[in-house]
Amino acid sequence: MKVGEKSGLTEWEETFIDRAKAAMVALGVGDAAGDLGRDASVRQQYGILNRLLPQGKSTDDTEFGVLSAKALLNCPGEYNARYVADTWRTLVLDNGGALDRGRTPLYGALWNLSVGMNPPLSGIDNTLNNDDGAAMRAVPFGIAAVGDPKEAARLAGIDASVSHDRDGIWAAQAIAASISVALEGASVEEVVAAGRACIPDDSWLGRRMDLADAILGELSDPFDQYEALHTRLWTPRHAIAAEAVPQVYALYRMAQGNFRKAFLVSANFGRDADTICALTLALCAAGQGMQVIPESWVEQVRHPSGVCLSFAKTEDLVDLGIELAHFALKRRT
């Protein structure tokens, strides 16, 4: 079957493929929009963003998501951490490494892999291995294990162990699990619950998820909620998973899964806005499909820029979404 061919598919399968495409494209849209939204010069000229500006392009969030997708799709046998590490060596290290805009733990993991270290030590013996750099690349695992959040979390955990540990891994598992159920039309609260189930209560990330939930419960005014999500979840490093991932879920809840509302609150959020916006929009689009993403935005981001990973610029987010969906359908038969 050719990529995009719908012959013989059920209505549910066609809907799923559409939502899988949307989740991958939304990752790119949010990455580009959030990166612009926190830029001082952009804010000076436009104030707040309510649309994707023409200069928006992918950063490491999208391109490492592409890396995760390619590793999963090209796996010839058992999907395990050593295989993922070798894929990073082939697709990243053999193509010049991470060029620009990468995260500290991603550079650290690549260095560890370059000197012969393998997972889990490549993630454990790594600086800032509790940031959101594994969560940002977890969307493909939710697609691959649609309707099976535990399997989505398992796959994401394998991938995350290459570069992260503890909170960094649990954050990735949460996002993958949430995408898995969002694709089947779960409610906003069910999507959040699927992610929360992956996070130990007695962890920094778990406590911060509870704090974000408390903020939304205690405060009724959305402006007060928005401010508190900044001030009460603040950490010295804005990309720490215990800050950014609870913010993702809170903004997703504030927008009630609505893509355009989520764009407004996440693209303008600041802090680690590219990851925050990318993941918030991916959760929304996974439940709504391509209809919520303007066609011009799709065309603008579907081919990554290659600013971080050079191989990614030859890929297509729409096609990857379709391929991941067919991969998932084969696994279900």
QUINORBEL-V463619 format. One record per backbone hydrogen bond with DSSP energy under -1.0 kcal/mol. NH is the residue of the N-H (numbers start at 0). CO is the residue of the C=O. E is the energy in kcal/mol with one decimal. If there is no record, write none. Layout:
BEGIN
nh->NH co->CO e->E
nh->NH co->CO e->E
END
This chain:
BEGIN
nh->4 co->1 e->-2.2
nh->8 co->5 e->-2.1
nh->13 co->9 e->-2.4
nh->14 co->10 e->-2.3
nh->15 co->11 e->-2.7
nh->16 co->12 e->-2.5
nh->17 co->13 e->-2.1
nh->18 co->14 e->-2.3
nh->19 co->15 e->-2.7
nh->20 co->16 e->-2.4
nh->21 co->17 e->-2.1
nh->22 co->18 e->-2.4
nh->23 co->19 e->-1.9
nh->24 co->20 e->-2.6
nh->25 co->21 e->-3.0
nh->26 co->22 e->-1.5
nh->27 co->23 e->-1.4
nh->28 co->24 e->-2.6
nh->29 co->25 e->-3.0
nh->30 co->26 e->-2.0
nh->31 co->27 e->-2.2
nh->32 co->28 e->-2.9
nh->33 co->29 e->-2.8
nh->34 co->30 e->-1.7
nh->35 co->31 e->-1.6
nh->36 co->32 e->-2.9
nh->37 co->33 e->-1.2
nh->38 co->35 e->-1.8
nh->42 co->38 e->-2.5
nh->43 co->39 e->-2.1
nh->44 co->40 e->-1.7
nh->45 co->41 e->-3.1
nh->46 co->42 e->-2.0
nh->47 co->45 e->-1.1
nh->55 co->52 e->-2.0
nh->62 co->58 e->-1.8
nh->63 co->59 e->-2.8
nh->64 co->60 e->-1.4
nh->65 co->61 e->-2.0
nh->66 co->62 e->-1.7
nh->67 co->63 e->-2.3
nh->68 co->64 e->-2.2
nh->69 co->65 e->-2.8
nh->70 co->66 e->-2.3
nh->71 co->67 e->-2.1
nh->72 co->68 e->-2.8
nh->73 co->69 e->-2.3
nh->83 co->79 e->-2.1
nh->84 co->80 e->-2.6
nh->85 co->81 e->-2.2
nh->86 co->82 e->-2.1
nh->87 co->83 e->-2.3
nh->88 co->84 e->-2.0
nh->89 co->85 e->-2.2
nh->90 co->86 e->-3.3
nh->91 co->87 e->-2.0
nh->92 co->87 e->-1.8
nh->93 co->88 e->-2.0
nh->94 co->91 e->-1.3
nh->95 co->92 e->-1.1
nh->96 co->91 e->-2.9
nh->98 co->307 e->-3.3
nh->106 co->102 e->-2.3
nh->107 co->103 e->-2.6
nh->108 co->104 e->-2.4
nh->109 co->105 e->-2.3
nh->110 co->106 e->-2.2
nh->111 co->107 e->-2.5
nh->112 co->108 e->-2.7
nh->113 co->109 e->-2.1
nh->114 co->110 e->-1.3
nh->115 co->112 e->-1.4
nh->116 co->111 e->-2.5
nh->121 co->117 e->-1.2
nh->122 co->119 e->-1.3
nh->123 co->119 e->-2.7
nh->124 co->120 e->-2.6
nh->125 co->123 e->-1.7
nh->130 co->127 e->-1.3
nh->131 co->238 e->-2.3
nh->135 co->131 e->-2.1
nh->137 co->134 e->-1.7
nh->140 co->137 e->-1.1
nh->141 co->137 e->-1.1
nh->142 co->138 e->-1.6
nh->143 co->139 e->-2.4
nh->144 co->140 e->-1.4
nh->145 co->142 e->-1.3
nh->146 co->179 e->-1.8
nh->147 co->144 e->-2.3
nh->151 co->147 e->-2.4
nh->152 co->148 e->-2.3
nh->153 co->149 e->-1.9
nh->154 co->150 e->-2.5
nh->155 co->151 e->-2.3
nh->156 co->152 e->-2.3
nh->157 co->153 e->-1.8
nh->158 co->154 e->-2.1
nh->159 co->155 e->-2.9
nh->160 co->156 e->-1.6
nh->161 co->158 e->-1.5
nh->162 co->159 e->-1.4
nh->163 co->159 e->-2.8
nh->164 co->128 e->-2.1
nh->167 co->164 e->-2.1
nh->169 co->165 e->-3.0
nh->170 co->166 e->-2.4
nh->171 co->167 e->-1.1
nh->172 co->168 e->-2.4
nh->173 co->169 e->-2.2
nh->174 co->170 e->-2.1
nh->175 co->171 e->-2.3
nh->176 co->172 e->-2.4
nh->177 co->173 e->-2.5
nh->178 co->174 e->-2.5
nh->179 co->175 e->-2.1
nh->180 co->176 e->-1.6
nh->181 co->177 e->-2.4
nh->182 co->178 e->-2.1
nh->184 co->181 e->-2.0
nh->185 co->180 e->-1.7
nh->190 co->186 e->-2.5
nh->191 co->187 e->-2.3
nh->192 co->188 e->-2.4
nh->193 co->189 e->-2.1
nh->194 co->190 e->-1.4
nh->195 co->191 e->-2.7
nh->196 co->192 e->-1.9
nh->197 co->194 e->-1.7
nh->198 co->195 e->-1.6
nh->202 co->200 e->-1.6
nh->206 co->202 e->-2.8
nh->207 co->203 e->-2.2
nh->208 co->204 e->-2.3
nh->209 co->205 e->-2.1
nh->210 co->206 e->-1.9
nh->211 co->207 e->-2.5
nh->212 co->208 e->-2.1
nh->213 co->209 e->-2.3
nh->214 co->210 e->-2.4
nh->215 co->211 e->-1.9
nh->216 co->212 e->-1.7
nh->217 co->213 e->-2.9
nh->218 co->214 e->-2.0
nh->224 co->220 e->-2.3
nh->225 co->221 e->-2.5
nh->226 co->222 e->-2.0
nh->227 co->223 e->-2.4
nh->228 co->224 e->-2.2
nh->230 co->226 e->-2.6
nh->231 co->227 e->-2.6
nh->239 co->236 e->-1.9
nh->240 co->129 e->-2.1
nh->242 co->239 e->-1.7
nh->243 co->239 e->-2.5
nh->244 co->240 e->-1.7
nh->246 co->242 e->-1.3
nh->247 co->243 e->-2.1
nh->248 co->244 e->-2.1
nh->249 co->245 e->-2.2
nh->250 co->246 e->-2.7
nh->251 co->247 e->-2.4
nh->252 co->248 e->-2.0
nh->253 co->249 e->-2.7
nh->254 co->250 e->-2.2
nh->256 co->251 e->-1.9
nh->257 co->254 e->-1.9
nh->261 co->257 e->-2.6
nh->262 co->258 e->-2.2
nh->263 co->259 e->-1.9
nh->264 co->260 e->-2.1
nh->265 co->261 e->-2.3
nh->266 co->262 e->-2.5
nh->268 co->265 e->-1.2
nh->272 co->270 e->-1.6
nh->275 co->271 e->-2.6
nh->276 co->272 e->-2.8
nh->277 co->273 e->-2.1
nh->278 co->274 e->-2.6
nh->279 co->275 e->-2.1
nh->280 co->276 e->-2.5
nh->281 co->277 e->-1.8
nh->282 co->278 e->-2.2
nh->283 co->279 e->-1.8
nh->284 co->280 e->-3.1
nh->285 co->281 e->-2.1
nh->286 co->283 e->-1.1
nh->288 co->284 e->-3.0
nh->291 co->288 e->-1.4
nh->292 co->289 e->-1.7
nh->297 co->293 e->-1.9
nh->298 co->294 e->-2.4
nh->299 co->295 e->-1.5
nh->300 co->296 e->-1.8
nh->301 co->297 e->-2.0
nh->311 co->308 e->-1.3
nh->312 co->309 e->-1.1
nh->313 co->310 e->-1.5
nh->314 co->311 e->-2.0
nh->316 co->301 e->-3.2
nh->319 co->315 e->-2.5
nh->320 co->316 e->-2.1
nh->321 co->317 e->-2.0
nh->322 co->318 e->-2.9
nh->323 co->319 e->-2.7
nh->324 co->320 e->-2.0
nh->325 co->321 e->-2.5
nh->326 co->322 e->-2.3
nh->327 co->323 e->-2.3
nh->328 co->324 e->-2.4
nh->329 co->325 e->-2.2
nh->330 co->326 e->-1.7
nh->331 co->327 e->-1.3
END
